[in-house]
Amino acid sequence: PGNVRTALKAQAVVRVGYLRRLAASLKKTRMVEWIDQFQEDAEEDEKLIVFGIHKEVLDHLHQKYRKQCVRIDGSVPVPKRKELVYQFLNNKRTTLLLGNLQAAGSGWSAPGVAHTLFVELGWTPGEMLQAEKRTEGIGRGKEGVASNATYLVARNTIEMDMAQLLVEKMSDLDSVLDGDPQATGFDLIALLIRNMEKK
């Protein structure tokens, strides 16, 4: 029974991963439309941080915005990440930072940057709240700049279930504010599997 349960959970994890990648691929066009509209409406020197999960999503956006963005993912060494953040913050031509949520979601701040776009969802509320806080660093260059985070969620996909479950788990924020991105962690995989079994 234990082996069967483990095998079933492994199959469900693979299925969840596939459904997440499918949801992301379905909204690639919408991601670009959103970023293009943001840039069209943006004031001079206004910048945007974009967080994703999957390499193919970041590849797609990087190819589209190559001339105006920096990209931070797991392949970028930590010292190089600091250089890329500096470029993003200080080079007027670099208006986008594309970041993998795990690699770029903590450990730096973006003074004067007010806007964050999540094109994919993380596994925990803490993970995403930590990433949101990149725009709330001490000593922001622009006084009174409000931080805005937008989440693109694909309708009628597994992301809708993920979003609902994540919002329900956002009540305990104290430890996140204390700097532990995993403190509000929970078994999202188990909850998603339970939801799929009910349908």
PyMOL commands that set and color helices and strands:
alter all, ss='L'
color gray80, all
select helices_A, chain A and resi 2-26+28-41+55-68+78-90+101-104+125-136+158-168+174-177+188-198
alter helices_A, ss='H'
color red, helices_A
select strands_A, chain A and resi 48-52+69-72+96-100+115-118+148-151
alter strands_A, ss='S'
color yellow, strands_A
deselect
rebuild
show_as cartoon
